[in-house]
Amino acid sequence: MNLFILVLMFMLFSGVLFYIFNFNHLLMMLLGLEYLLLILSLLFLLNLMMFIKQYVLLLIFFIFCISESVLGLTILILMVRMYGNDYLKSLMILQC
């Protein structure tokens, strides 16, 4: 069990590093965020199975994850339609 938690923590740390260092494209940031949410859901499930045994909280967490991903894809589609690319740096230059 400790090895599983250690692997999940390593995956969480690598996901945070991936999210920090891929700041160019919005799509890459959304993929990194979904990876982090997947790992957090595994940690959340592990804690719920061991301690609380309330799976309704996991269902609410999944609902928030799905709504966040739909909102991110909507922003990505609108950005590509308006600006022609998903570069975050070009978006920040256009707003100055």
DSSP file with accessible surface (Angstrom, degrees, kcal/mol):
  #  RESIDUE AA STRUCTURE BP1 BP2  ACC     N-H-->O    O-->H-N    N-H-->O    O-->H-N    TCO  KAPPA ALPHA  PHI   PSI    X-CA   Y-CA   Z-CA
    1    1 A M     >        0   0  124      0, 0.0     4,-2.0     0, 0.0     5,-0.2   0.000 360.0 360.0 360.0 -37.9    0.0    0.0    0.0
    2    2 A N  H  >  +     0   0  138      1,-0.2     4,-2.3     2,-0.2     5,-0.1   0.858 360.0  53.0 -67.4 -34.6    2.9    2.4    0.8
    3    3 A L  H  > S+     0   0  125      2,-0.2     4,-2.6     1,-0.2    -1,-0.2   0.902 107.5  52.0 -66.0 -39.0    4.4    1.7   -2.6
    4    4 A F  H  > S+     0   0   96      2,-0.2     4,-2.3     1,-0.2    -2,-0.2   0.924 111.3  46.4 -62.9 -42.6    1.1    2.6   -4.3
    5    5 A I  H  X S+     0   0   54     -4,-2.0     4,-2.4     2,-0.2    -1,-0.2   0.901 111.6  52.0 -67.8 -37.8    0.9    5.9   -2.4
    6    6 A L  H  X S+     0   0  116     -4,-2.3     4,-2.2     2,-0.2    -2,-0.2   0.920 110.1  48.4 -64.9 -40.5    4.5    6.6   -3.3
    7    7 A V  H  X S+     0   0   70     -4,-2.6     4,-2.5     1,-0.2    -2,-0.2   0.913 111.3  50.6 -65.4 -41.0    3.9    6.0   -7.0
    8    8 A L  H  X S+     0   0    4     -4,-2.3     4,-2.4     1,-0.2    -2,-0.2   0.901 110.1  49.7 -64.6 -38.6    0.8    8.3   -6.8
    9    9 A M  H  X S+     0   0   89     -4,-2.4     4,-2.6     2,-0.2    -1,-0.2   0.898 110.6  49.8 -67.3 -38.8    2.8   11.0   -5.2
   10   10 A F  H  X S+     0   0  142     -4,-2.2     4,-2.6     2,-0.2    -2,-0.2   0.912 111.7  48.8 -63.8 -41.3    5.5   10.7   -7.8
   11   11 A M  H  X S+     0   0   53     -4,-2.5     4,-2.2     2,-0.2    -2,-0.2   0.895 111.1  50.5 -65.6 -37.8    2.9   10.9  -10.6
   12   12 A L  H  X S+     0   0   40     -4,-2.4     4,-2.2     2,-0.2    -2,-0.2   0.930 111.5  47.7 -65.1 -43.1    1.3   14.0   -8.9
   13   13 A F  H  X S+     0   0  128     -4,-2.6     4,-2.3     1,-0.2    -2,-0.2   0.915 112.7  48.3 -64.7 -42.3    4.7   15.7   -8.7
   14   14 A S  H  X S+     0   0   40     -4,-2.6     4,-2.4     1,-0.2    -1,-0.2   0.869 110.2  52.9 -67.8 -33.0    5.5   14.9  -12.3
   15   15 A G  H  X S+     0   0    1     -4,-2.2     4,-2.3     2,-0.2    -2,-0.2   0.898 108.5  49.5 -66.8 -38.9    2.0   16.2  -13.3
   16   16 A V  H  X S+     0   0   61     -4,-2.2     4,-2.2     2,-0.2    -2,-0.2   0.917 111.5  48.9 -66.1 -41.8    2.7   19.5  -11.5
   17   17 A L  H  X S+     0   0   64     -4,-2.3     4,-2.4     2,-0.2    -2,-0.2   0.907 110.9  50.5 -63.8 -40.1    6.0   19.8  -13.3
   18   18 A F  H  X S+     0   0   79     -4,-2.4     4,-1.1     1,-0.2    -2,-0.2   0.916 111.4  48.8 -62.3 -40.4    4.4   19.1  -16.6
   19   19 A Y  H  < S+     0   0   78     -4,-2.3    -2,-0.2     1,-0.2    -1,-0.2   0.877 113.4  46.8 -68.5 -36.1    1.7   21.7  -15.9
   20   20 A I  H  < S+     0   0  100     -4,-2.2    -2,-0.2     1,-0.2    -1,-0.2   0.926 115.4  42.9 -72.9 -42.6    4.3   24.3  -14.9
   21   21 A F  H  < S+     0   0  151     -4,-2.4     2,-0.7     1,-0.2    -1,-0.2   0.569 102.6  67.3 -88.3  -7.2    6.7   23.9  -17.8
   22   22 A N     <  +     0   0   49     -4,-1.1    -1,-0.2    -5,-0.2    10,-0.1  -0.612  55.2 135.4-109.8  72.7    4.2   23.6  -20.6
   23   23 A F        +     0   0   90     -2,-0.7    65,-0.2    -3,-0.2    -1,-0.2   0.394  49.7  81.4 -99.3   5.1    2.8   27.1  -20.6
   24   24 A N  S    S+     0   0   80     -3,-0.2    64,-2.6     1,-0.1    65,-0.5   0.954  90.0  40.0 -78.2 -50.7    2.8   27.7  -24.4
   25   25 A H  B  >  -A   87   0A  57     62,-0.2     4,-1.6     1,-0.1    62,-0.2  -0.815  63.9-144.8-107.2 142.1   -0.4   26.0  -25.5
   26   26 A L  H  > S+     0   0   25     60,-2.1     4,-2.4    -2,-0.4     5,-0.2   0.877 102.6  57.0 -68.3 -35.4   -3.7   26.0  -23.9
   27   27 A L  H  > S+     0   0   74      1,-0.2     4,-2.3     2,-0.2    -1,-0.2   0.914 106.0  49.2 -64.4 -40.5   -4.4   22.4  -25.0
   28   28 A M  H  > S+     0   0   64      1,-0.2     4,-2.2     2,-0.2    -1,-0.2   0.888 110.6  50.9 -67.0 -35.2   -1.2   21.2  -23.3
   29   29 A M  H  X S+     0   0   23     -4,-1.6     4,-2.2     2,-0.2    -2,-0.2   0.903 109.8  49.8 -68.5 -37.8   -2.2   23.0  -20.1
   30   30 A L  H  X S+     0   0   25     -4,-2.4     4,-2.3     2,-0.2    -2,-0.2   0.895 110.0  50.7 -67.3 -38.0   -5.7   21.4  -20.2
   31   31 A L  H  X S+     0   0   99     -4,-2.3     4,-2.1     2,-0.2    -2,-0.2   0.909 110.9  49.0 -65.0 -41.1   -4.2   17.9  -20.7
   32   32 A G  H  X S+     0   0    0     -4,-2.2     4,-2.2     2,-0.2    -2,-0.2   0.898 110.5  50.9 -64.1 -38.3   -1.9   18.5  -17.7
   33   33 A L  H  X S+     0   0   49     -4,-2.2     4,-2.2     2,-0.2    -2,-0.2   0.903 109.3  50.0 -67.4 -38.9   -4.8   19.6  -15.6
   34   34 A E  H  X S+     0   0   65     -4,-2.3     4,-2.1     2,-0.2    -1,-0.2   0.877 109.0  53.1 -67.0 -35.8   -6.8   16.5  -16.6
   35   35 A Y  H  X S+     0   0   77     -4,-2.1     4,-2.1     2,-0.2    -2,-0.2   0.925 109.6  48.5 -62.8 -44.1   -3.9   14.3  -15.6
   36   36 A L  H  X S+     0   0   22     -4,-2.2     4,-2.6     1,-0.2    -2,-0.2   0.897 110.2  51.4 -63.6 -39.2   -3.7   16.0  -12.2
   37   37 A L  H  X S+     0   0   30     -4,-2.2     4,-2.1     2,-0.2    -1,-0.2   0.871 107.6  53.1 -67.3 -33.4   -7.4   15.5  -11.8
   38   38 A L  H  X S+     0   0  100     -4,-2.1     4,-1.8     2,-0.2    -2,-0.2   0.937 111.9  44.6 -65.2 -43.8   -7.1   11.8  -12.6
   39   39 A I  H  X S+     0   0    0     -4,-2.1     4,-2.4     1,-0.2     5,-0.2   0.916 112.6  51.6 -68.5 -39.9   -4.4   11.4  -10.0
   40   40 A L  H  X S+     0   0   76     -4,-2.6     4,-2.6     1,-0.2    -1,-0.2   0.879 107.5  53.1 -64.6 -35.0   -6.3   13.4   -7.4
   41   41 A S  H  X S+     0   0    9     -4,-2.1     4,-2.6     2,-0.2    -1,-0.2   0.889 108.1  50.6 -67.9 -35.6   -9.4   11.3   -8.0
   42   42 A L  H  X S+     0   0   65     -4,-1.8     4,-2.3     2,-0.2    -2,-0.2   0.924 113.0  45.6 -65.5 -42.1   -7.3    8.1   -7.4
   43   43 A L  H  X S+     0   0   21     -4,-2.4     4,-2.3     2,-0.2    -2,-0.2   0.901 113.1  50.6 -65.7 -38.9   -6.0    9.6   -4.1
   44   44 A F  H  X S+     0   0   68     -4,-2.6     4,-2.4    -5,-0.2    -2,-0.2   0.918 110.7  48.8 -64.7 -42.2   -9.5   10.7   -3.2
   45   45 A L  H  X S+     0   0   59     -4,-2.6     4,-2.4     2,-0.2    -2,-0.2   0.903 109.9  52.2 -64.7 -40.8  -10.8    7.2   -3.9
   46   46 A L  H  X S+     0   0   13     -4,-2.3     4,-1.8     1,-0.2    -2,-0.2   0.927 111.9  45.5 -61.9 -44.4   -8.1    5.6   -1.8
   47   47 A N  H  X>S+     0   0   78     -4,-2.3     4,-2.5     1,-0.2     5,-0.9   0.888 112.9  50.4 -67.5 -37.5   -8.9    7.9    1.1
   48   48 A L  I  <>S+     0   0    1     -4,-2.4     5,-2.5     1,-0.2    -2,-0.2   0.881 110.0  50.1 -69.2 -35.4  -12.6    7.3    0.8
   49   49 A M  I  <5S+     0   0   89     -4,-2.4    -1,-0.2    -5,-0.2    -2,-0.2   0.872 118.3  38.5 -69.0 -34.1  -12.2    3.5    0.7
   50   50 A M  I  <5S+     0   0   88     -4,-1.8    -2,-0.2    -5,-0.2    -1,-0.2   0.889 131.8   9.6 -85.8 -38.5  -10.0    3.5    3.8
   51   51 A F  I  <5S+     0   0  148     -4,-2.5    -3,-0.2    -5,-0.2    -2,-0.1   0.879 127.5  24.0-112.4 -57.2  -11.5    6.1    6.1
   52   52 A I  I   < -     0   0   98     -5,-0.9    -4,-0.1     2,-0.1    -3,-0.1   0.892  65.5-155.2 -91.3 -41.0  -14.9    7.6    5.3
   53   53 A K      < +     0   0  133     -5,-2.5     2,-0.5    -6,-0.2    -4,-0.1   0.860  49.4 130.9  62.0  37.7  -16.7    5.1    3.1
   54   54 A Q        +     0   0  110     -6,-0.1     3,-0.5     1,-0.1     4,-0.4  -0.926  30.3 177.6-118.5 103.6  -18.8    7.9    1.5
   55   55 A Y     >  +     0   0  121     -2,-0.5     4,-1.6     1,-0.2     5,-0.1   0.524  67.7  80.7 -88.5  -2.8  -18.7    7.6   -2.2
   56   56 A V  H  > S+     0   0   88      1,-0.2     4,-2.3     2,-0.2    -1,-0.2   0.877  88.8  56.8 -68.3 -34.3  -21.1   10.5   -2.9
   57   57 A L  H  > S+     0   0   79     -3,-0.5     4,-2.2     1,-0.2    -1,-0.2   0.880 104.8  51.6 -63.9 -36.2  -18.2   12.9   -2.4
   58   58 A L  H  > S+     0   0   18     -4,-0.4     4,-2.4     2,-0.2    -1,-0.2   0.897 108.2  51.8 -66.7 -38.5  -16.3   11.1   -5.2
   59   59 A L  H  X S+     0   0  106     -4,-1.6     4,-2.1     2,-0.2    -2,-0.2   0.922 110.0  48.5 -64.2 -41.3  -19.4   11.5   -7.4
   60   60 A I  H  X S+     0   0   75     -4,-2.3     4,-2.2     1,-0.2    -2,-0.2   0.911 110.2  52.2 -65.1 -39.3  -19.5   15.2   -6.7
   61   61 A F  H  X S+     0   0   49     -4,-2.2     4,-2.2     1,-0.2    -2,-0.2   0.911 109.1  49.6 -63.2 -42.0  -15.8   15.5   -7.4
   62   62 A F  H  X S+     0   0   84     -4,-2.4     4,-2.4     2,-0.2    -1,-0.2   0.875 108.0  53.9 -65.4 -35.1  -16.2   13.7  -10.8
   63   63 A I  H  X S+     0   0  100     -4,-2.1     4,-2.4     2,-0.2    -2,-0.2   0.934 110.1  46.9 -64.2 -42.6  -19.1   16.1  -11.6
   64   64 A F  H  X S+     0   0  132     -4,-2.2     4,-2.2     1,-0.2    -2,-0.2   0.891 111.3  52.2 -66.1 -37.2  -16.8   19.1  -10.9
   65   65 A C  H  X S+     0   0   15     -4,-2.2     4,-2.2     2,-0.2    -2,-0.2   0.921 111.0  46.9 -63.8 -42.9  -14.0   17.5  -13.0
   66   66 A I  H  X S+     0   0  107     -4,-2.4     4,-2.3     2,-0.2     5,-0.2   0.923 112.3  48.9 -67.6 -42.3  -16.3   17.0  -16.0
   67   67 A S  H  X S+     0   0   62     -4,-2.4     4,-2.2     1,-0.2    -1,-0.2   0.893 111.0  51.7 -66.7 -34.5  -17.7   20.5  -15.8
   68   68 A E  H  X S+     0   0   50     -4,-2.2     4,-2.4    -5,-0.2    -1,-0.2   0.916 110.3  48.0 -66.5 -40.2  -14.2   21.9  -15.6
   69   69 A S  H  X S+     0   0   30     -4,-2.2     4,-2.3     2,-0.2    -2,-0.2   0.898 111.4  50.0 -69.7 -36.8  -13.1   19.9  -18.7
   70   70 A V  H  X S+     0   0   82     -4,-2.3     4,-2.1     2,-0.2    -2,-0.2   0.924 111.7  48.8 -66.0 -41.1  -16.1   21.0  -20.7
   71   71 A L  H  X S+     0   0  112     -4,-2.2     4,-2.3    -5,-0.2    -2,-0.2   0.913 111.2  50.0 -65.2 -40.2  -15.5   24.6  -19.7
   72   72 A G  H  X S+     0   0    9     -4,-2.4     4,-2.3     1,-0.2    -2,-0.2   0.910 110.9  48.3 -65.6 -41.7  -11.8   24.3  -20.7
   73   73 A L  H  X S+     0   0   90     -4,-2.3     4,-2.5     2,-0.2    -1,-0.2   0.875 109.9  53.3 -66.5 -34.7  -12.6   22.8  -24.1
   74   74 A T  H  X S+     0   0   68     -4,-2.1     4,-2.5     2,-0.2    -2,-0.2   0.931 109.8  47.3 -64.7 -43.4  -15.2   25.6  -24.7
   75   75 A I  H  X S+     0   0   89     -4,-2.3     4,-2.4     2,-0.2    -2,-0.2   0.910 111.7  51.8 -64.1 -39.2  -12.6   28.2  -24.0
   76   76 A L  H  X S+     0   0   22     -4,-2.3     4,-2.4     2,-0.2     5,-0.2   0.936 110.6  47.3 -63.5 -44.1  -10.1   26.4  -26.3
   77   77 A I  H  X S+     0   0   89     -4,-2.5     4,-2.3     1,-0.2    -2,-0.2   0.931 113.3  47.8 -65.0 -43.7  -12.6   26.3  -29.2
   78   78 A L  H  X S+     0   0   93     -4,-2.5     4,-2.1     1,-0.2     5,-0.2   0.901 111.9  50.7 -64.7 -37.0  -13.6   29.9  -28.8
   79   79 A M  H  X>S+     0   0   12     -4,-2.4     4,-2.8    -5,-0.2     5,-0.6   0.910 110.9  47.6 -68.5 -40.6   -9.9   30.9  -28.7
   80   80 A V  H  X5S+     0   0   66     -4,-2.4     4,-1.4     1,-0.2    -1,-0.2   0.902 113.4  48.7 -68.2 -37.3   -9.0   29.0  -31.8
   81   81 A R  H  <5S+     0   0  203     -4,-2.3    -2,-0.2    -5,-0.2    -1,-0.2   0.884 119.3  37.4 -69.1 -36.5  -12.0   30.4  -33.7
   82   82 A M  H  <5S+     0   0  142     -4,-2.1    -2,-0.2    -5,-0.2    -3,-0.2   0.892 133.4  20.3 -84.1 -39.7  -11.2   34.0  -32.6
   83   83 A Y  H  <5S-     0   0   96     -4,-2.8    -3,-0.2     2,-0.2    -2,-0.2   0.579  94.0-124.6-109.4 -15.5   -7.4   34.1  -32.8
   84   84 A G  S  <<S+     0   0   61     -4,-1.4     2,-0.3    -5,-0.6    -4,-0.2   0.371  82.6  47.4  89.4  -6.8   -6.6   31.1  -35.0
   85   85 A N  S    S-     0   0   49     -6,-0.5    -2,-0.2     2,-0.1    -1,-0.2  -0.926  74.7-123.8-151.0 177.5   -4.2   29.4  -32.6
   86   86 A D        +     0   0   29     -2,-0.3   -60,-2.1    -3,-0.1     2,-0.5   0.045  57.6 136.1-118.3  27.8   -4.0   28.3  -29.0
   87   87 A Y  B  >  -A   25   0A 114    -62,-0.2     4,-1.2     1,-0.2   -62,-0.2  -0.610  41.5-158.2 -75.4 126.0   -0.8   30.1  -28.0
   88   88 A L  H  > S+     0   0   18    -64,-2.6     4,-2.0    -2,-0.5    -1,-0.2   0.840  89.2  58.7 -74.0 -30.6   -1.3   31.7  -24.6
   89   89 A K  H  > S+     0   0  121    -65,-0.5     4,-1.7     1,-0.2    -1,-0.2   0.893 104.7  49.5 -68.9 -35.6    1.5   34.2  -25.2
   90   90 A S  H  > S+     0   0   34      1,-0.2     4,-1.8     2,-0.2    -1,-0.2   0.855 109.1  53.7 -71.1 -30.9   -0.1   35.6  -28.3
   91   91 A L  H  X S+     0   0   33     -4,-1.2     4,-1.1     2,-0.2    -2,-0.2   0.909 108.5  48.8 -67.1 -41.0   -3.4   36.0  -26.3
   92   92 A M  H  X S+     0   0   94     -4,-2.0     4,-0.5     1,-0.2    -2,-0.2   0.857 110.3  51.2 -69.2 -32.2   -1.6   38.0  -23.6
   93   93 A I  H >< S+     0   0  125     -4,-1.7     3,-0.9     1,-0.2    -1,-0.2   0.890 106.7  54.6 -70.9 -37.0    0.0   40.3  -26.2
   94   94 A L  H 3< S+     0   0  106     -4,-1.8    -1,-0.2     1,-0.2    -2,-0.2   0.804 105.2  53.4 -69.4 -24.6   -3.3   41.0  -27.9
   95   95 A Q  H 3<        0   0  142     -4,-1.1    -1,-0.2    -5,-0.1    -2,-0.2   0.637 360.0 360.0 -86.8 -10.5   -4.9   42.1  -24.6
   96   96 A C    <<        0   0  149     -3,-0.9    -3,-0.0    -4,-0.5    -4,-0.0  -0.150 360.0 360.0 -72.5 360.0   -2.2   44.7  -23.7
